[in-house]
Amino acid sequence: MTRFEQRIKARLDNIRALGLARNLLELGISGEGRVVYQGREYLNCAGNDYLGLAADPKLVAQFYDQLDEKTLLSRFGPGSTGSRLMTGNHGVNRELEEGLSRLYDPGRVLVFNSGYHANIGILPALAQRGDLILADKLCHASLIDGMRLSRAKVIRYPHMDYARLEALLAQHRKAYGQVFIVTESIFSMDGDTANLGRMVHLKEQFHAVLYVDEAHAVGLRGRHGLGLAEEQGMLEAVDLLVGTFGKAWAGQGAFVVCSQVLRKYLLNTARSFIFTTGLPPVSLSWLLFVMKKIPQMTRQRRHIRQLADSLRKGLLREGLETGGNSHIMPVLIGAADRAVQVAETLRKRGFWITAVRPPTVPAGTARLRLSLTAAMKEEDLASLPRLLADAIMDMQA
Ligand SMILES: Cc1ncc(COP(=O)(O)O)c(C=O)c1O
């Protein structure tokens, strides 16, 4: 081992000693909300395939049934051949962006390679030195990285504390050129929902720009699955709405909805848009395919809501510490190693559950993050609250 590697190994050992080591596990996708690990099937309570589309064999077969020789390369090609500003922009890109723009009308849409690309590209492109970003304390790592890459001053306000946000706006607004308010709509680790109406009111009062990451809400919330801003009647008031395709859309990539001028500016300046190979035609065709179906998936949206309501009630009945009001729910454990132990116990009972530990969540708030999919049935989840309560109790004994 070189001296450099020895130094890195010492750091890795430290991560291990803190109980924070991560490993790659090889999972197979199975139907009805299940995954396969080393030949055994588990109910997948840790994934983001919220509408169950990634594991729907009929739907996937229907998609590939469209494949023919004439469109093999243009619609099913595996590579885009370049960045979108060079040779990687194809008809499927335009169709997807135009289709989404119609759904989010009057917004205009720009597609990025992932939610991570979108958040680390848009924020630095827009927020400059002399500007201020006010962000919810629990914003996703990609938003935090985007803020870090910008030259703006960043202040993070306590989670969903809008009185504090208002106080910060009142205190700092005048000293900065542009002020951005950044939030998630459904928070990825807590499953609770922002009050976008309140935020819109503040952004209007203080002439700020509102940036909302709807990664966990698109497909699921709102009448047409456009997200929480649709559900709360705030679509037109959000300045930049980011949705991701990797979760309920069961694909890859992300999009931002904004004005025409912002779209044009971003495609000229967002570095994570410019300096990367565009998504391949096959991925974009899948997104076009599901885009036509998602607005009608009211039954799935209702079903996942019902599943979440009953599971949350069950967890509370067992005296577990949970929260949120969506298909994502945390079960607070506290210490990282304990969260890992409880997850392992549940795994033995057939539930694929992952412990979420720092730095993903603040120290001392390690938790199990339960996430549901519309592919599950009520009875799949019936025994889970009791099993969880027993596992936590056994560990404390
Ligand atoms: C709130 C939020 N934004 C962005 C992302 C990143 O999206 P992607 O997986 O498409 O990079 C995630 C992913 O977990 C997320 O939870």
Ligand as a Chemical Component Dictionary entry (heavy atoms), coordinates in Angstrom:
data_LIG
# 
_chem_comp.id                   LIG 
_chem_comp.type                 NON-POLYMER 
_chem_comp.pdbx_formal_charge   0 
_chem_comp.three_letter_code    LIG 
# 
loop_
_chem_comp_atom.comp_id 
_chem_comp_atom.atom_id 
_chem_comp_atom.alt_atom_id 
_chem_comp_atom.type_symbol 
_chem_comp_atom.charge 
_chem_comp_atom.model_Cartn_x 
_chem_comp_atom.model_Cartn_y 
_chem_comp_atom.model_Cartn_z 
_chem_comp_atom.pdbx_ordinal 
LIG C1 C1 C 0 -34.720 15.872 -3.167  1  
LIG C2 C2 C 0 -33.821 15.233 -4.165  2  
LIG N1 N1 N 0 -33.335 15.977 -5.177  3  
LIG C3 C3 C 0 -32.520 15.461 -6.107  4  
LIG C4 C4 C 0 -32.154 14.141 -6.066  5  
LIG C5 C5 C 0 -31.217 13.603 -7.106  6  
LIG O1 O1 O 0 -31.925 13.050 -8.145  7  
LIG P1 P1 P 0 -31.222 12.020 -9.133  8  
LIG O2 O2 O 0 -31.287 10.708 -8.452  9  
LIG O3 O3 O 0 -32.043 12.102 -10.372 10 
LIG O4 O4 O 0 -29.819 12.487 -9.331  11 
LIG C6 C6 C 0 -32.645 13.320 -5.069  12 
LIG C7 C7 C 0 -32.254 11.894 -5.055  13 
LIG O5 O5 O 0 -32.351 11.164 -4.135  14 
LIG C8 C8 C 0 -33.497 13.873 -4.088  15 
LIG O6 O6 O 0 -33.955 13.137 -3.076  16 
# 
loop_
_chem_comp_bond.comp_id 
_chem_comp_bond.atom_id_1 
_chem_comp_bond.atom_id_2 
_chem_comp_bond.value_order 
_chem_comp_bond.pdbx_ordinal 
LIG C1 C2 SING 1  
LIG C2 N1 SING 2  
LIG C2 C8 DOUB 3  
LIG N1 C3 DOUB 4  
LIG C3 C4 SING 5  
LIG C4 C5 SING 6  
LIG C4 C6 DOUB 7  
LIG C5 O1 SING 8  
LIG O1 P1 SING 9  
LIG P1 O2 DOUB 10 
LIG P1 O3 SING 11 
LIG P1 O4 SING 12 
LIG C6 C7 SING 13 
LIG C6 C8 SING 14 
LIG C7 O5 DOUB 15 
LIG C8 O6 SING 16 
# 
